Amino acid sequence: MAKDEDVTIWDCPKCSTGKLVKRKNKQQEAFYGCTNFPECRYTQPCDEEKEFEY
Ligand SMILES: [Zn+2]
């Protein structure tokens, strides 16, 4: 079983020591946040997470 569904992780461009991992905000919108949060508050929108199902 996979731990998580396709979580893309790469180096944080701001602090360069953290990694960007997929998170969700209060609105349940996906975004990428730094693992050094709250020391590093770099975030990046995650547009590909939007799913349209009718
Ligand atoms: Zn960072």
mmCIF file of the protein (N, C-alpha, C, O) and its ligand, coordinates in Angstrom:
data_MODEL
# 
_entry.id   MODEL 
# 
loop_
_entity.id 
_entity.type 
_entity.pdbx_number_of_molecules 
1 polymer     1 
2 non-polymer 1 
# 
_entity_poly.entity_id                      1 
_entity_poly.type                           'polypeptide(L)' 
_entity_poly.nstd_linkage                   no 
_entity_poly.nstd_monomer                   no 
_entity_poly.pdbx_seq_one_letter_code       MAKDEDVTIWDCPKCSTGKLVKRKNKQQEAFYGCTNFPECRYTQPCDEEKEFEY 
_entity_poly.pdbx_seq_one_letter_code_can   MAKDEDVTIWDCPKCSTGKLVKRKNKQQEAFYGCTNFPECRYTQPCDEEKEFEY 
_entity_poly.pdbx_strand_id                 A 
# 
loop_
_entity_poly_seq.entity_id 
_entity_poly_seq.num 
_entity_poly_seq.mon_id 
_entity_poly_seq.hetero 
1 1  MET n 
1 2  ALA n 
1 3  LYS n 
1 4  ASP n 
1 5  GLU n 
1 6  ASP n 
1 7  VAL n 
1 8  THR n 
1 9  ILE n 
1 10 TRP n 
1 11 ASP n 
1 12 CYS n 
1 13 PRO n 
1 14 LYS n 
1 15 CYS n 
1 16 SER n 
1 17 THR n 
1 18 GLY n 
1 19 LYS n 
1 20 LEU n 
1 21 VAL n 
1 22 LYS n 
1 23 ARG n 
1 24 LYS n 
1 25 ASN n 
1 26 LYS n 
1 27 GLN n 
1 28 GLN n 
1 29 GLU n 
1 30 ALA n 
1 31 PHE n 
1 32 TYR n 
1 33 GLY n 
1 34 CYS n 
1 35 THR n 
1 36 ASN n 
1 37 PHE n 
1 38 PRO n 
1 39 GLU n 
1 40 CYS n 
1 41 ARG n 
1 42 TYR n 
1 43 THR n 
1 44 GLN n 
1 45 PRO n 
1 46 CYS n 
1 47 ASP n 
1 48 GLU n 
1 49 GLU n 
1 50 LYS n 
1 51 GLU n 
1 52 PHE n 
1 53 GLU n 
1 54 TYR n 
# 
loop_
_struct_asym.id 
_struct_asym.entity_id 
A 1 
B 2 
# 
loop_
_chem_comp.id 
_chem_comp.type 
_chem_comp.mon_nstd_flag 
ALA 'L-peptide linking' y 
ARG 'L-peptide linking' y 
ASN 'L-peptide linking' y 
ASP 'L-peptide linking' y 
CYS 'L-peptide linking' y 
GLN 'L-peptide linking' y 
GLU 'L-peptide linking' y 
GLY 'peptide linking'   y 
ILE 'L-peptide linking' y 
LEU 'L-peptide linking' y 
LYS 'L-peptide linking' y 
MET 'L-peptide linking' y 
PHE 'L-peptide linking' y 
PRO 'L-peptide linking' y 
SER 'L-peptide linking' y 
THR 'L-peptide linking' y 
TRP 'L-peptide linking' y 
TYR 'L-peptide linking' y 
VAL 'L-peptide linking' y 
ZN  non-polymer         . 
# 
_pdbx_entity_nonpoly.entity_id   2 
_pdbx_entity_nonpoly.name        ? 
_pdbx_entity_nonpoly.comp_id     ZN 
# 
_pdbx_nonpoly_scheme.asym_id         B 
_pdbx_nonpoly_scheme.entity_id       2 
_pdbx_nonpoly_scheme.mon_id          ZN 
_pdbx_nonpoly_scheme.ndb_seq_num     1 
_pdbx_nonpoly_scheme.pdb_seq_num     101 
_pdbx_nonpoly_scheme.auth_seq_num    101 
_pdbx_nonpoly_scheme.pdb_mon_id      ZN 
_pdbx_nonpoly_scheme.auth_mon_id     ZN 
_pdbx_nonpoly_scheme.pdb_strand_id   A 
_pdbx_nonpoly_scheme.pdb_ins_code    . 
# 
loop_
_atom_site.group_PDB 
_atom_site.id 
_atom_site.type_symbol 
_atom_site.label_atom_id 
_atom_site.label_alt_id 
_atom_site.label_comp_id 
_atom_site.label_asym_id 
_atom_site.label_entity_id 
_atom_site.label_seq_id 
_atom_site.pdbx_PDB_ins_code 
_atom_site.Cartn_x 
_atom_site.Cartn_y 
_atom_site.Cartn_z 
_atom_site.occupancy 
_atom_site.B_iso_or_equiv 
_atom_site.pdbx_formal_charge 
_atom_site.auth_seq_id 
_atom_site.auth_comp_id 
_atom_site.auth_asym_id 
_atom_site.auth_atom_id 
_atom_site.pdbx_PDB_model_num 
ATOM   1   N  N  . MET A 1 1  ? 0.836   -1.194 0.000   1.00 0.00 ? 1   MET A N  1 
ATOM   2   C  CA . MET A 1 1  ? 0.000   0.000  0.000   1.00 0.00 ? 1   MET A CA 1 
ATOM   3   C  C  . MET A 1 1  ? 0.871   1.244  0.000   1.00 0.00 ? 1   MET A C  1 
ATOM   4   O  O  . MET A 1 1  ? 1.867   1.314  0.721   1.00 0.00 ? 1   MET A O  1 
ATOM   5   N  N  . ALA A 1 2  ? 0.504   2.205  -0.793  1.00 0.00 ? 2   ALA A N  1 
ATOM   6   C  CA . ALA A 1 2  ? 1.269   3.453  -0.839  1.00 0.00 ? 2   ALA A CA 1 
ATOM   7   C  C  . ALA A 1 2  ? 0.978   4.289  0.397   1.00 0.00 ? 2   ALA A C  1 
ATOM   8   O  O  . ALA A 1 2  ? -0.153  4.352  0.879   1.00 0.00 ? 2   ALA A O  1 
ATOM   9   N  N  . LYS A 1 3  ? 2.018   4.921  0.891   1.00 0.00 ? 3   LYS A N  1 
ATOM   10  C  CA . LYS A 1 3  ? 1.831   5.782  2.062   1.00 0.00 ? 3   LYS A CA 1 
ATOM   11  C  C  . LYS A 1 3  ? 0.902   6.948  1.726   1.00 0.00 ? 3   LYS A C  1 
ATOM   12  O  O  . LYS A 1 3  ? -0.039  7.264  2.454   1.00 0.00 ? 3   LYS A O  1 
ATOM   13  N  N  . ASP A 1 4  ? 1.212   7.565  0.595   1.00 0.00 ? 4   ASP A N  1 
ATOM   14  C  CA . ASP A 1 4  ? 0.446   8.734  0.184   1.00 0.00 ? 4   ASP A CA 1 
ATOM   15  C  C  . ASP A 1 4  ? 0.224   8.665  -1.314  1.00 0.00 ? 4   ASP A C  1 
ATOM   16  O  O  . ASP A 1 4  ? 0.951   7.983  -2.035  1.00 0.00 ? 4   ASP A O  1 
ATOM   17  N  N  . GLU A 1 5  ? -0.778  9.373  -1.764  1.00 0.00 ? 5   GLU A N  1 
ATOM   18  C  CA . GLU A 1 5  ? -1.072  9.374  -3.177  1.00 0.00 ? 5   GLU A CA 1 
ATOM   19  C  C  . GLU A 1 5  ? -0.186  10.368 -3.912  1.00 0.00 ? 5   GLU A C  1 
ATOM   20  O  O  . GLU A 1 5  ? -0.402  11.578 -3.848  1.00 0.00 ? 5   GLU A O  1 
ATOM   21  N  N  . ASP A 1 6  ? 0.802   9.849  -4.603  1.00 0.00 ? 6   ASP A N  1 
ATOM   22  C  CA . ASP A 1 6  ? 1.606   10.664 -5.520  1.00 0.00 ? 6   ASP A CA 1 
ATOM   23  C  C  . ASP A 1 6  ? 2.004   12.022 -4.950  1.00 0.00 ? 6   ASP A C  1 
ATOM   24  O  O  . ASP A 1 6  ? 1.678   13.053 -5.539  1.00 0.00 ? 6   ASP A O  1 
ATOM   25  N  N  . VAL A 1 7  ? 2.674   12.043 -3.862  1.00 0.00 ? 7   VAL A N  1 
ATOM   26  C  CA . VAL A 1 7  ? 3.118   13.305 -3.293  1.00 0.00 ? 7   VAL A CA 1 
ATOM   27  C  C  . VAL A 1 7  ? 4.447   13.695 -3.915  1.00 0.00 ? 7   VAL A C  1 
ATOM   28  O  O  . VAL A 1 7  ? 5.464   13.030 -3.723  1.00 0.00 ? 7   VAL A O  1 
ATOM   29  N  N  . THR A 1 8  ? 4.414   14.772 -4.655  1.00 0.00 ? 8   THR A N  1 
ATOM   30  C  CA . THR A 1 8  ? 5.639   15.238 -5.291  1.00 0.00 ? 8   THR A CA 1 
ATOM   31  C  C  . THR A 1 8  ? 6.452   16.076 -4.307  1.00 0.00 ? 8   THR A C  1 
ATOM   32  O  O  . THR A 1 8  ? 5.943   17.043 -3.741  1.00 0.00 ? 8   THR A O  1 
ATOM   33  N  N  . ILE A 1 9  ? 7.686   15.713 -4.111  1.00 0.00 ? 9   ILE A N  1 
ATOM   34  C  CA . ILE A 1 9  ? 8.521   16.438 -3.169  1.00 0.00 ? 9   ILE A CA 1 
ATOM   35  C  C  . ILE A 1 9  ? 9.785   16.905 -3.866  1.00 0.00 ? 9   ILE A C  1 
ATOM   36  O  O  . ILE A 1 9  ? 10.476  16.125 -4.521  1.00 0.00 ? 9   ILE A O  1 
ATOM   37  N  N  . TRP A 1 10 ? 10.072  18.180 -3.717  1.00 0.00 ? 10  TRP A N  1 
ATOM   38  C  CA . TRP A 1 10 ? 11.329  18.697 -4.242  1.00 0.00 ? 10  TRP A CA 1 
ATOM   39  C  C  . TRP A 1 10 ? 11.867  19.770 -3.311  1.00 0.00 ? 10  TRP A C  1 
ATOM   40  O  O  . TRP A 1 10 ? 11.180  20.206 -2.387  1.00 0.00 ? 10  TRP A O  1 
ATOM   41  N  N  . ASP A 1 11 ? 13.072  20.182 -3.556  1.00 0.00 ? 11  ASP A N  1 
ATOM   42  C  CA . ASP A 1 11 ? 13.712  21.138 -2.662  1.00 0.00 ? 11  ASP A CA 1 
ATOM   43  C  C  . ASP A 1 11 ? 12.989  22.478 -2.661  1.00 0.00 ? 11  ASP A C  1 
ATOM   44  O  O  . ASP A 1 11 ? 12.507  22.951 -3.690  1.00 0.00 ? 11  ASP A O  1 
ATOM   45  N  N  . CYS A 1 12 ? 12.931  23.065 -1.489  1.00 0.00 ? 12  CYS A N  1 
ATOM   46  C  CA . CYS A 1 12 ? 12.324  24.384 -1.359  1.00 0.00 ? 12  CYS A CA 1 
ATOM   47  C  C  . CYS A 1 12 ? 13.264  25.427 -1.960  1.00 0.00 ? 12  CYS A C  1 
ATOM   48  O  O  . CYS A 1 12 ? 14.435  25.482 -1.584  1.00 0.00 ? 12  CYS A O  1 
ATOM   49  N  N  . PRO A 1 13 ? 12.777  26.255 -2.885  1.00 0.00 ? 13  PRO A N  1 
ATOM   50  C  CA . PRO A 1 13 ? 13.620  27.258 -3.520  1.00 0.00 ? 13  PRO A CA 1 
ATOM   51  C  C  . PRO A 1 13 ? 13.969  28.413 -2.594  1.00 0.00 ? 13  PRO A C  1 
ATOM   52  O  O  . PRO A 1 13 ? 14.862  29.202 -2.904  1.00 0.00 ? 13  PRO A O  1 
ATOM   53  N  N  . LYS A 1 14 ? 13.288  28.524 -1.477  1.00 0.00 ? 14  LYS A N  1 
ATOM   54  C  CA . LYS A 1 14 ? 13.520  29.652 -0.591  1.00 0.00 ? 14  LYS A CA 1 
ATOM   55  C  C  . LYS A 1 14 ? 14.613  29.349 0.431   1.00 0.00 ? 14  LYS A C  1 
ATOM   56  O  O  . LYS A 1 14 ? 15.583  30.099 0.542   1.00 0.00 ? 14  LYS A O  1 
ATOM   57  N  N  . CYS A 1 15 ? 14.462  28.262 1.173   1.00 0.00 ? 15  CYS A N  1 
ATOM   58  C  CA . CYS A 1 15 ? 15.431  27.969 2.232   1.00 0.00 ? 15  CYS A CA 1 
ATOM   59  C  C  . CYS A 1 15 ? 16.428  26.903 1.780   1.00 0.00 ? 15  CYS A C  1 
ATOM   60  O  O  . CYS A 1 15 ? 17.488  26.755 2.388   1.00 0.00 ? 15  CYS A O  1 
ATOM   61  N  N  . SER A 1 16 ? 16.109  26.178 0.746   1.00 0.00 ? 16  SER A N  1 
ATOM   62  C  CA . SER A 1 16 ? 16.984  25.172 0.128   1.00 0.00 ? 16  SER A CA 1 
ATOM   63  C  C  . SER A 1 16 ? 17.336  24.011 1.057   1.00 0.00 ? 16  SER A C  1 
ATOM   64  O  O  . SER A 1 16 ? 18.078  23.114 0.656   1.00 0.00 ? 16  SER A O  1 
ATOM   65  N  N  . THR A 1 17 ? 16.832  24.008 2.265   1.00 0.00 ? 17  THR A N  1 
ATOM   66  C  CA . THR A 1 17 ? 17.067  22.864 3.149   1.00 0.00 ? 17  THR A CA 1 
ATOM   67  C  C  . THR A 1 17 ? 15.796  22.058 3.349   1.00 0.00 ? 17  THR A C  1 
ATOM   68  O  O  . THR A 1 17 ? 15.840  20.878 3.698   1.00 0.00 ? 17  THR A O  1 
ATOM   69  N  N  . GLY A 1 18 ? 14.659  22.715 3.122   1.00 0.00 ? 18  GLY A N  1 
ATOM   70  C  CA . GLY A 1 18 ? 13.385  22.030 3.289   1.00 0.00 ? 18  GLY A CA 1 
ATOM   71  C  C  . GLY A 1 18 ? 12.909  21.411 1.997   1.00 0.00 ? 18  GLY A C  1 
ATOM   72  O  O  . GLY A 1 18 ? 13.496  21.621 0.936   1.00 0.00 ? 18  GLY A O  1 
ATOM   73  N  N  . LYS A 1 19 ? 11.845  20.651 2.095   1.00 0.00 ? 19  LYS A N  1 
ATOM   74  C  CA . LYS A 1 19 ? 11.221  20.054 0.919   1.00 0.00 ? 19  LYS A CA 1 
ATOM   75  C  C  . LYS A 1 19 ? 9.793   20.561 0.809   1.00 0.00 ? 19  LYS A C  1 
ATOM   76  O  O  . LYS A 1 19 ? 9.153   20.899 1.804   1.00 0.00 ? 19  LYS A O  1 
ATOM   77  N  N  . LEU A 1 20 ? 9.313   20.604 -0.421  1.00 0.00 ? 20  LEU A N  1 
ATOM   78  C  CA . LEU A 1 20 ? 7.928   20.997 -0.617  1.00 0.00 ? 20  LEU A CA 1 
ATOM   79  C  C  . LEU A 1 20 ? 7.059   19.750 -0.658  1.00 0.00 ? 20  LEU A C  1 
ATOM   80  O  O  . LEU A 1 20 ? 7.292   18.836 -1.449  1.00 0.00 ? 20  LEU A O  1 
ATOM   81  N  N  . VAL A 1 21 ? 6.075   19.730 0.191   1.00 0.00 ? 21  VAL A N  1 
ATOM   82  C  CA . VAL A 1 21 ? 5.162   18.598 0.233   1.00 0.00 ? 21  VAL A CA 1 
ATOM   83  C  C  . VAL A 1 21 ? 3.736   19.091 0.050   1.00 0.00 ? 21  VAL A C  1 
ATOM   84  O  O  . VAL A 1 21 ? 3.407   20.240 0.342   1.00 0.00 ? 21  VAL A O  1 
ATOM   85  N  N  . LYS A 1 22 ? 2.907   18.193 -0.439  1.00 0.00 ? 22  LYS A N  1 
ATOM   86  C  CA . LYS A 1 22 ? 1.524   18.572 -0.716  1.00 0.00 ? 22  LYS A CA 1 
ATOM   87  C  C  . LYS A 1 22 ? 0.745   18.696 0.587   1.00 0.00 ? 22  LYS A C  1 
ATOM   88  O  O  . LYS A 1 22 ? 0.755   17.794 1.425   1.00 0.00 ? 22  LYS A O  1 
ATOM   89  N  N  . ARG A 1 23 ? 0.089   19.802 0.736   1.00 0.00 ? 23  ARG A N  1 
ATOM   90  C  CA . ARG A 1 23 ? -0.729  20.042 1.924   1.00 0.00 ? 23  ARG A CA 1 
ATOM   91  C  C  . ARG A 1 23 ? -2.095  20.547 1.490   1.00 0.00 ? 23  ARG A C  1 
ATOM   92  O  O  . ARG A 1 23 ? -2.352  20.770 0.307   1.00 0.00 ? 23  ARG A O  1 
ATOM   93  N  N  . LYS A 1 24 ? -2.960  20.721 2.478   1.00 0.00 ? 24  LYS A N  1 
ATOM   94  C  CA . LYS A 1 24 ? -4.273  21.299 2.182   1.00 0.00 ? 24  LYS A CA 1 
ATOM   95  C  C  . LYS A 1 24 ? -4.575  22.396 3.180   1.00 0.00 ? 24  LYS A C  1 
ATOM   96  O  O  . LYS A 1 24 ? -4.297  22.271 4.373   1.00 0.00 ? 24  LYS A O  1 
ATOM   97  N  N  . ASN A 1 25 ? -5.154  23.481 2.665   1.00 0.00 ? 25  ASN A N  1 
ATOM   98  C  CA . ASN A 1 25 ? -5.494  24.582 3.551   1.00 0.00 ? 25  ASN A CA 1 
ATOM   99  C  C  . ASN A 1 25 ? -6.892  24.368 4.122   1.00 0.00 ? 25  ASN A C  1 
ATOM   100 O  O  . ASN A 1 25 ? -7.508  23.322 3.919   1.00 0.00 ? 25  ASN A O  1 
ATOM   101 N  N  . LYS A 1 26 ? -7.372  25.364 4.830   1.00 0.00 ? 26  LYS A N  1 
ATOM   102 C  CA . LYS A 1 26 ? -8.676  25.241 5.490   1.00 0.00 ? 26  LYS A CA 1 
ATOM   103 C  C  . LYS A 1 26 ? -9.810  25.070 4.490   1.00 0.00 ? 26  LYS A C  1 
ATOM   104 O  O  . LYS A 1 26 ? -10.860 24.506 4.797   1.00 0.00 ? 26  LYS A O  1 
ATOM   105 N  N  . GLN A 1 27 ? -9.563  25.576 3.283   1.00 0.00 ? 27  GLN A N  1 
ATOM   106 C  CA . GLN A 1 27 ? -10.582 25.439 2.243   1.00 0.00 ? 27  GLN A CA 1 
ATOM   107 C  C  . GLN A 1 27 ? -10.443 24.113 1.496   1.00 0.00 ? 27  GLN A C  1 
ATOM   108 O  O  . GLN A 1 27 ? -11.086 23.898 0.469   1.00 0.00 ? 27  GLN A O  1 
ATOM   109 N  N  . GLN A 1 28 ? -9.600  23.232 2.022   1.00 0.00 ? 28  GLN A N  1 
ATOM   110 C  CA . GLN A 1 28 ? -9.360  21.930 1.396   1.00 0.00 ? 28  GLN A CA 1 
ATOM   111 C  C  . GLN A 1 28 ? -8.749  22.057 0.015   1.00 0.00 ? 28  GLN A C  1 
ATOM   112 O  O  . GLN A 1 28 ? -8.899  21.177 -0.833  1.00 0.00 ? 28  GLN A O  1 
ATOM   113 N  N  . GLU A 1 29 ? -8.048  23.185 -0.203  1.00 0.00 ? 29  GLU A N  1 
ATOM   114 C  CA . GLU A 1 29 ? -7.368  23.372 -1.475  1.00 0.00 ? 29  GLU A CA 1 
ATOM   115 C  C  . GLU A 1 29 ? -5.927  22.914 -1.321  1.00 0.00 ? 29  GLU A C  1 
ATOM   116 O  O  . GLU A 1 29 ? -5.250  23.259 -0.353  1.00 0.00 ? 29  GLU A O  1 
ATOM   117 N  N  . ALA A 1 30 ? -5.478  22.146 -2.275  1.00 0.00 ? 30  ALA A N  1 
ATOM   118 C  CA . ALA A 1 30 ? -4.126  21.620 -2.189  1.00 0.00 ? 30  ALA A CA 1 
ATOM   119 C  C  . ALA A 1 30 ? -3.091  22.677 -2.531  1.00 0.00 ? 30  ALA A C  1 
ATOM   120 O  O  . ALA A 1 30 ? -3.305  23.514 -3.407  1.00 0.00 ? 30  ALA A O  1 
ATOM   121 N  N  . PHE A 1 31 ? -1.982  22.628 -1.837  1.00 0.00 ? 31  PHE A N  1 
ATOM   122 C  CA . PHE A 1 31 ? -0.865  23.509 -2.161  1.00 0.00 ? 31  PHE A CA 1 
ATOM   123 C  C  . PHE A 1 31 ? 0.404   22.827 -1.678  1.00 0.00 ? 31  PHE A C  1 
ATOM   124 O  O  . PHE A 1 31 ? 0.356   21.846 -0.937  1.00 0.00 ? 31  PHE A O  1 
ATOM   125 N  N  . TYR A 1 32 ? 1.533   23.358 -2.108  1.00 0.00 ? 32  TYR A N  1 
ATOM   126 C  CA . TYR A 1 32 ? 2.803   22.814 -1.652  1.00 0.00 ? 32  TYR A CA 1 
ATOM   127 C  C  . TYR A 1 32 ? 3.384   23.715 -0.581  1.00 0.00 ? 32  TYR A C  1 
ATOM   128 O  O  . TYR A 1 32 ? 3.489   24.928 -0.762  1.00 0.00 ? 32  TYR A O  1 
ATOM   129 N  N  . GLY A 1 33 ? 3.758   23.112 0.531   1.00 0.00 ? 33  GLY A N  1 
ATOM   130 C  CA . GLY A 1 33 ? 4.335   23.877 1.622   1.00 0.00 ? 33  GLY A CA 1 
ATOM   131 C  C  . GLY A 1 33 ? 5.688   23.308 2.002   1.00 0.00 ? 33  GLY A C  1 
ATOM   132 O  O  . GLY A 1 33 ? 5.982   22.139 1.751   1.00 0.00 ? 33  GLY A O  1 
ATOM   133 N  N  . CYS A 1 34 ? 6.501   24.149 2.607   1.00 0.00 ? 34  CYS A N  1 
ATOM   134 C  CA . CYS A 1 34 ? 7.857   23.749 2.978   1.00 0.00 ? 34  CYS A CA 1 
ATOM   135 C  C  . CYS A 1 34 ? 7.837   22.924 4.270   1.00 0.00 ? 34  CYS A C  1 
ATOM   136 O  O  . CYS A 1 34 ? 7.047   23.191 5.175   1.00 0.00 ? 34  CYS A O  1 
ATOM   137 N  N  . THR A 1 35 ? 8.715   21.924 4.341   1.00 0.00 ? 35  THR A N  1 
ATOM   138 C  CA . THR A 1 35 ? 8.774   21.102 5.546   1.00 0.00 ? 35  THR A CA 1 
ATOM   139 C  C  . THR A 1 35 ? 9.388   21.869 6.710   1.00 0.00 ? 35  THR A C  1 
ATOM   140 O  O  . THR A 1 35 ? 9.298   21.427 7.855   1.00 0.00 ? 35  THR A O  1 
ATOM   141 N  N  . ASN A 1 36 ? 10.003  22.997 6.437   1.00 0.00 ? 36  ASN A N  1 
ATOM   142 C  CA . ASN A 1 36 ? 10.566  23.820 7.504   1.00 0.00 ? 36  ASN A CA 1 
ATOM   143 C  C  . ASN A 1 36 ? 9.549   24.784 8.098   1.00 0.00 ? 36  ASN A C  1 
ATOM   144 O  O  . ASN A 1 36 ? 9.882   25.599 8.958   1.00 0.00 ? 36  ASN A O  1 
ATOM   145 N  N  . PHE A 1 37 ? 8.314   24.684 7.637   1.00 0.00 ? 37  PHE A N  1 
ATOM   146 C  CA . PHE A 1 37 ? 7.264   25.507 8.213   1.00 0.00 ? 37  PHE A CA 1 
ATOM   147 C  C  . PHE A 1 37 ? 7.190   25.263 9.713   1.00 0.00 ? 37  PHE A C  1 
ATOM   148 O  O  . PHE A 1 37 ? 7.290   24.103 10.112  1.00 0.00 ? 37  PHE A O  1 
ATOM   149 N  N  . PRO A 1 38 ? 7.022   26.270 10.587  1.00 0.00 ? 38  PRO A N  1 
ATOM   150 C  CA . PRO A 1 38 ? 6.752   27.669 10.236  1.00 0.00 ? 38  PRO A CA 1 
ATOM   151 C  C  . PRO A 1 38 ? 8.002   28.537 10.075  1.00 0.00 ? 38  PRO A C  1 
ATOM   152 O  O  . PRO A 1 38 ? 7.899   29.744 9.857   1.00 0.00 ? 38  PRO A O  1 
ATOM   153 N  N  . GLU A 1 39 ? 9.170   27.926 10.181  1.00 0.00 ? 39  GLU A N  1 
ATOM   154 C  CA . GLU A 1 39 ? 10.389  28.729 10.005  1.00 0.00 ? 39  GLU A CA 1 
ATOM   155 C  C  . GLU A 1 39 ? 10.468  29.272 8.587   1.00 0.00 ? 39  GLU A C  1 
ATOM   156 O  O  . GLU A 1 39 ? 10.872  30.413 8.366   1.00 0.00 ? 39  GLU A O  1 
ATOM   157 N  N  . CYS A 1 40 ? 10.083  28.451 7.645   1.00 0.00 ? 40  CYS A N  1 
ATOM   158 C  CA . CYS A 1 40 ? 10.012  28.890 6.255   1.00 0.00 ? 40  CYS A CA 1 
ATOM   159 C  C  . CYS A 1 40 ? 8.560   28.807 5.824   1.00 0.00 ? 40  CYS A C  1 
ATOM   160 O  O  . CYS A 1 40 ? 7.937   27.749 5.902   1.00 0.00 ? 40  CYS A O  1 
ATOM   161 N  N  . ARG A 1 41 ? 8.039   29.906 5.378   1.00 0.00 ? 41  ARG A N  1 
ATOM   162 C  CA . ARG A 1 41 ? 6.628   29.951 5.022   1.00 0.00 ? 41  ARG A CA 1 
ATOM   163 C  C  . ARG A 1 41 ? 6.416   29.948 3.511   1.00 0.00 ? 41  ARG A C  1 
ATOM   164 O  O  . ARG A 1 41 ? 5.416   30.465 3.013   1.00 0.00 ? 41  ARG A O  1 
ATOM   165 N  N  . TYR A 1 42 ? 7.344   29.375 2.808   1.00 0.00 ? 42  TYR A N  1 
ATOM   166 C  CA . TYR A 1 42 ? 7.189   29.321 1.363   1.00 0.00 ? 42  TYR A CA 1 
ATOM   167 C  C  . TYR A 1 42 ? 6.048   28.373 0.986   1.00 0.00 ? 42  TYR A C  1 
ATOM   168 O  O  . TYR A 1 42 ? 5.961   27.251 1.485   1.00 0.00 ? 42  TYR A O  1 
ATOM   169 N  N  . THR A 1 43 ? 5.192   28.845 0.110   1.00 0.00 ? 43  THR A N  1 
ATOM   170 C  CA . THR A 1 43 ? 4.127   27.985 -0.398  1.00 0.00 ? 43  THR A CA 1 
ATOM   171 C  C  . THR A 1 43 ? 4.009   28.165 -1.897  1.00 0.00 ? 43  THR A C  1 
ATOM   172 O  O  . THR A 1 43 ? 4.445   29.167 -2.463  1.00 0.00 ? 43  THR A O  1 
ATOM   173 N  N  . GLN A 1 44 ? 3.420   27.188 -2.511  1.00 0.00 ? 44  GLN A N  1 
ATOM   174 C  CA . GLN A 1 44 ? 3.270   27.222 -3.954  1.00 0.00 ? 44  GLN A CA 1 
ATOM   175 C  C  . GLN A 1 44 ? 1.930   26.592 -4.291  1.00 0.00 ? 44  GLN A C  1 
ATOM   176 O  O  . GLN A 1 44 ? 1.604   25.519 -3.784  1.00 0.00 ? 44  GLN A O  1 
ATOM   177 N  N  . PRO A 1 45 ? 1.147   27.248 -5.144  1.00 0.00 ? 45  PRO A N  1 
ATOM   178 C  CA . PRO A 1 45 ? -0.163  26.690 -5.487  1.00 0.00 ? 45  PRO A CA 1 
ATOM   179 C  C  . PRO A 1 45 ? -0.051  25.374 -6.232  1.00 0.00 ? 45  PRO A C  1 
ATOM   180 O  O  . PRO A 1 45 ? 0.919   25.121 -6.946  1.00 0.00 ? 45  PRO A O  1 
ATOM   181 N  N  . CYS A 1 46 ? -1.045  24.560 -6.053  1.00 0.00 ? 46  CYS A N  1 
ATOM   182 C  CA . CYS A 1 46 ? -1.042  23.238 -6.680  1.00 0.00 ? 46  CYS A CA 1 
ATOM   183 C  C  . CYS A 1 46 ? -2.279  23.115 -7.559  1.00 0.00 ? 46  CYS A C  1 
ATOM   184 O  O  . CYS A 1 46 ? -3.307  22.582 -7.140  1.00 0.00 ? 46  CYS A O  1 
ATOM   185 N  N  . ASP A 1 47 ? -2.166  23.609 -8.764  1.00 0.00 ? 47  ASP A N  1 
ATOM   186 C  CA . ASP A 1 47 ? -3.328  23.653 -9.644  1.00 0.00 ? 47  ASP A CA 1 
ATOM   187 C  C  . ASP A 1 47 ? -3.765  22.274 -10.111 1.00 0.00 ? 47  ASP A C  1 
ATOM   188 O  O  . ASP A 1 47 ? -4.951  22.029 -10.329 1.00 0.00 ? 47  ASP A O  1 
ATOM   189 N  N  . GLU A 1 48 ? -2.809  21.383 -10.262 1.00 0.00 ? 48  GLU A N  1 
ATOM   190 C  CA . GLU A 1 48 ? -3.153  20.083 -10.834 1.00 0.00 ? 48  GLU A CA 1 
ATOM   191 C  C  . GLU A 1 48 ? -4.006  19.240 -9.899  1.00 0.00 ? 48  GLU A C  1 
ATOM   192 O  O  . GLU A 1 48 ? -4.500  18.180 -10.282 1.00 0.00 ? 48  GLU A O  1 
ATOM   193 N  N  . GLU A 1 49 ? -4.175  19.715 -8.677  1.00 0.00 ? 49  GLU A N  1 
ATOM   194 C  CA . GLU A 1 49 ? -4.966  18.957 -7.738  1.00 0.00 ? 49  GLU A CA 1 
ATOM   195 C  C  . GLU A 1 49 ? -6.462  19.104 -7.987  1.00 0.00 ? 49  GLU A C  1 
ATOM   196 O  O  . GLU A 1 49 ? -7.267  18.275 -7.565  1.00 0.00 ? 49  GLU A O  1 
ATOM   197 N  N  . LYS A 1 50 ? -6.811  20.183 -8.685  1.00 0.00 ? 50  LYS A N  1 
ATOM   198 C  CA . LYS A 1 50 ? -8.228  20.425 -8.931  1.00 0.00 ? 50  LYS A CA 1 
ATOM   199 C  C  . LYS A 1 50 ? -8.839  19.326 -9.783  1.00 0.00 ? 50  LYS A C  1 
ATOM   200 O  O  . LYS A 1 50 ? -8.356  18.991 -10.864 1.00 0.00 ? 50  LYS A O  1 
ATOM   201 N  N  . GLU A 1 51 ? -9.897  18.795 -9.261  1.00 0.00 ? 51  GLU A N  1 
ATOM   202 C  CA . GLU A 1 51 ? -10.574 17.729 -9.988  1.00 0.00 ? 51  GLU A CA 1 
ATOM   203 C  C  . GLU A 1 51 ? -12.021 18.133 -10.259 1.00 0.00 ? 51  GLU A C  1 
ATOM   204 O  O  . GLU A 1 51 ? -12.741 18.588 -9.371  1.00 0.00 ? 51  GLU A O  1 
ATOM   205 N  N  . PHE A 1 52 ? -12.405 17.955 -11.477 1.00 0.00 ? 52  PHE A N  1 
ATOM   206 C  CA . PHE A 1 52 ? -13.774 18.299 -11.841 1.00 0.00 ? 52  PHE A CA 1 
ATOM   207 C  C  . PHE A 1 52 ? -14.522 17.027 -12.193 1.00 0.00 ? 52  PHE A C  1 
ATOM   208 O  O  . PHE A 1 52 ? -14.294 16.424 -13.242 1.00 0.00 ? 52  PHE A O  1 
ATOM   209 N  N  . GLU A 1 53 ? -15.401 16.636 -11.320 1.00 0.00 ? 53  GLU A N  1 
ATOM   210 C  CA . GLU A 1 53 ? -16.186 15.432 -11.599 1.00 0.00 ? 53  GLU A CA 1 
ATOM   211 C  C  . GLU A 1 53 ? -17.663 15.775 -11.616 1.00 0.00 ? 53  GLU A C  1 
ATOM   212 O  O  . GLU A 1 53 ? -18.201 16.360 -10.676 1.00 0.00 ? 53  GLU A O  1 
ATOM   213 N  N  . TYR A 1 54 ? -18.293 15.400 -12.694 1.00 0.00 ? 54  TYR A N  1 
ATOM   214 C  CA . TYR A 1 54 ? -19.718 15.696 -12.804 1.00 0.00 ? 54  TYR A CA 1 
ATOM   215 C  C  . TYR A 1 54 ? -20.545 14.427 -12.797 1.00 0.00 ? 54  TYR A C  1 
ATOM   216 O  O  . TYR A 1 54 ? -21.771 14.489 -12.882 1.00 0.00 ? 54  TYR A O  1 
HETATM 217 ZN ZN . ZN  B 2 .  ? 11.614  26.369 2.778   1.00 0.00 2 101 ZN  A ZN 1 
# 
